[in-house]
């Protein structure tokens, strides 16, 4: 953690910070974190089976590569608890700087890691360790970034401002796909060069983004809600650990909000990671790597726009209603997706990726304000982060891991059925939660929340 200087006073007033500065800081941080996270997913789809698991063959190597991808989702709830503890005890700002540095170091080390042909079995083992570190960082990142905007924003516009950290994945997906695309185009069809060192370039370039993010986050003051609740002075008061307090006070909200976002994760990681592999596979869509990466960039722009629109609508219609619409639409689309993809048409593949990620975006836009509004200030970082990352395990880790086996055994339609189930889970869970639009986060904010 970034330590607090000895004797540093805790002010009862937070310095005035323009909302645009807060928005940039939150968006820059999540962009960097998710860029690092996504380049791993893209590499897992395109090169890791050959670089780290060459002895397993194509199908088993792909499963093994996605298994290392899934390791991070197991680490994410741990990261949510760990960094949530410090975020609730010493502050949002210091904790977010720590998650940024951890992600940056782990990503650069992956870019420097020799393959299995050089160091044997040690290569995939080290890869798993570094992937776990990435998962810890992302587990602590999302809640802190959303709290940064949600705790600064006025209640009537919280849905709007909370989309800025939510835009990080869209920008990051475009950057990661673009970096791989440029690297691939520069090297042409030289697969040997791409597998040897080309895939490493996006990992090493991330250090520049981390430097920018570090500078931006150092310039932001602590959030008003954390300071109003006692700030770091709260460390001097004996109280329960934030993790146990969240479980004791709001277990229902933790479980239901995790269920509410399950489809969101399933659609996003299937749309970004699994479909990248499916699109380039000879047994899948059979498209070229540049075509699939180009479609990914276009999809990132589209779902980034939808994230903003959905967040703004949540200020008018309510967070809960927008997420319900997304879940219901997701159930229907899941059953149509793979029959469309199986036509093998580049246009059909593009439509499949675009619609899948746009449905994800409809739910993701309001999520940045919805989860922070569900939890009390003294354990908000822990509660929101734990819920979000439990959903990541259910929706983000399991579907991409089992999808190749389902496709091989029952055909691609089985993957669609699996996605439809995640949509039903999210629909039922969201309907069981309350509406939070306008909820007060500090004593000076009027509460307008309604309970459904």
Buried (B, 14 or more C-beta within 10 A) or exposed (E): BBEEEEEEEBEEEBEEBEBEBBBBBBBBBBBBBBBBBBBBBBBBBBBBBBBBBEEBEBBEBBBBBBBBBBBBBBBBBBBBBBBBBBBBBBBBBBBBBBBBBBBBBBBBBBBEBEBBEEEEEEBBEBBBEBBBBBBBBBBBBBBBBBBBBBBBBEBEBBBBBBBBBBBBBBBBBBBBBBBBBBBBEEBEEEBEBBBBEBBBBBBBBBBEBBEEBBEBBEEBBBBBBBBBBBBBEBEEEEEEBBBEBBBEBBEEBBBBBBBBBBBBBBBBBBBBBBBBBBBBBEEBBEBEBBBBBBBBBBBBEBBBBBBBBBBBBBBEBBBBBBBBBBBBBBBEBBBEBBBBBBEEBBEBBBBBBBBBBBBBBBBBBBBBBBBBBBBBBBBBBBBBBBBBBBBBBBBBBBBBBBBBEBBEEEEBBBBBEBBBBBBBBBBEBBBBBBBBBBBBBBEEBEEEBEEE
